[in-house]
Amino acid sequence: MSQQLRMQARSIAERYGVDPNIFEKMIEVESNFNPKAKNKKSGALGLGQITKPTGIQPGYGVKPIDDRLDPVENLRFSAQYLKAMVDEFEGDYSLALAAYNAGPSKVKGAGNKVPDYPNTKNYIRKIMSGGGASNVPLPRPSQLGSGGGGITSATQNQINRMV
């Protein structure tokens, strides 16, 4: 089941213009590909750990989600929301992931930088370093081309400083 979900995550990421390697790692970090994952503290549900308020009113042109426990719908929402954050932060995946994790207002409030939250910094490090259970290789900036909003050299430098 997890392998099917991984393939589906990659396909949905490509459909929404999100780097599939990063999206797959993000879902792994969020839920370890458990479609029934629940965060008791925040109430976040599903593969992309979507909170109810964000699911109801995501903003940024993202279609709200009706059933956060529907794996396909959860992946669709997560990819669409991540893409909105990538666009909002001009292709900077570190900032987009920080916004996905802590909220875009926290990133903006930090002067369009990763907020100084250990959990958020660790979250980005886990995803962008390629570490973790699956060790998904991350693309180099030159491999991403211009259409996918990939990792910029500035983002790569920021990642290198964090790791």
Solvent accessible surface area in square Angstrom, and as a share of the most:
residue,aa,sasa,rsa
1,M,149,0.66
2,S,51,0.33
3,Q,116,0.52
4,Q,123,0.55
5,L,6,0.03
6,R,35,0.13
7,M,122,0.55
8,Q,65,0.29
9,A,0,0.00
10,R,74,0.27
11,S,56,0.36
12,I,3,0.02
13,A,0,0.00
14,E,112,0.50
15,R,159,0.58
16,Y,58,0.22
17,G,26,0.25
18,V,4,0.02
19,D,8,0.04
20,P,27,0.17
21,N,26,0.13
22,I,0,0.00
23,F,0,0.00
24,E,13,0.06
25,K,1,0.00
26,M,0,0.00
27,I,0,0.00
28,E,13,0.06
29,V,44,0.25
30,E,36,0.16
31,S,11,0.07
32,N,105,0.54
33,F,8,0.03
34,N,70,0.36
35,P,27,0.17
36,K,161,0.68
37,A,16,0.12
38,K,131,0.55
39,N,62,0.32
40,K,188,0.80
41,K,197,0.83
42,S,62,0.40
43,G,26,0.25
44,A,5,0.04
45,L,28,0.14
46,G,1,0.01
47,L,0,0.00
48,G,0,0.00
49,Q,27,0.12
50,I,6,0.03
51,T,40,0.23
52,K,124,0.52
53,P,99,0.62
54,T,43,0.25
55,G,1,0.01
56,I,99,0.50
57,Q,148,0.66
58,P,11,0.07
59,G,41,0.40
60,Y,93,0.36
61,G,75,0.73
62,V,10,0.06
63,K,121,0.51
64,P,63,0.40
65,I,12,0.06
66,D,145,0.75
67,D,74,0.38
68,R,40,0.15
69,L,82,0.41
70,D,53,0.28
71,P,37,0.23
72,V,71,0.41
73,E,41,0.19
74,N,0,0.00
75,L,0,0.00
76,R,21,0.08
77,F,2,0.01
78,S,0,0.00
79,A,0,0.00
80,Q,37,0.17
81,Y,16,0.06
82,L,0,0.00
83,K,50,0.21
84,A,12,0.09
85,M,0,0.00
86,V,1,0.01
87,D,83,0.43
88,E,65,0.29
89,F,10,0.04
90,E,158,0.71
91,G,10,0.10
92,D,24,0.12
93,Y,0,0.00
94,S,0,0.00
95,L,18,0.09
96,A,0,0.00
97,L,0,0.00
98,A,0,0.00
99,A,1,0.00
100,Y,30,0.11
101,N,61,0.31
102,A,29,0.23
103,G,19,0.18
104,P,20,0.13
105,S,82,0.53
106,K,96,0.41
107,V,0,0.00
108,K,90,0.38
109,G,72,0.69
110,A,39,0.30
111,G,54,0.52
112,N,83,0.43
113,K,134,0.57
114,V,17,0.10
115,P,4,0.03
116,D,117,0.61
117,Y,92,0.35
118,P,109,0.69
119,N,125,0.64
120,T,3,0.02
121,K,64,0.27
122,N,65,0.33
123,Y,15,0.06
124,I,1,0.01
125,R,83,0.30
126,K,97,0.41
127,I,0,0.00
128,M,6,0.03
129,S,52,0.34
130,G,11,0.11
131,G,30,0.29
132,G,53,0.51
133,A,91,0.70
134,S,43,0.28
135,N,100,0.51
136,V,12,0.07
137,P,109,0.69
138,L,44,0.22
139,P,17,0.11
140,R,159,0.58
141,P,50,0.31
142,S,101,0.65
143,Q,106,0.47
144,L,39,0.19
145,G,59,0.56
146,S,120,0.77
147,G,76,0.73
148,G,27,0.26
149,G,25,0.24
150,G,11,0.11
151,I,8,0.04
152,T,59,0.34
153,S,79,0.51
154,A,71,0.55
155,T,0,0.00
156,Q,50,0.22
157,N,79,0.41
158,Q,35,0.16
159,I,7,0.04
160,N,92,0.47
161,R,179,0.65
162,M,36,0.16
163,V,100,0.57
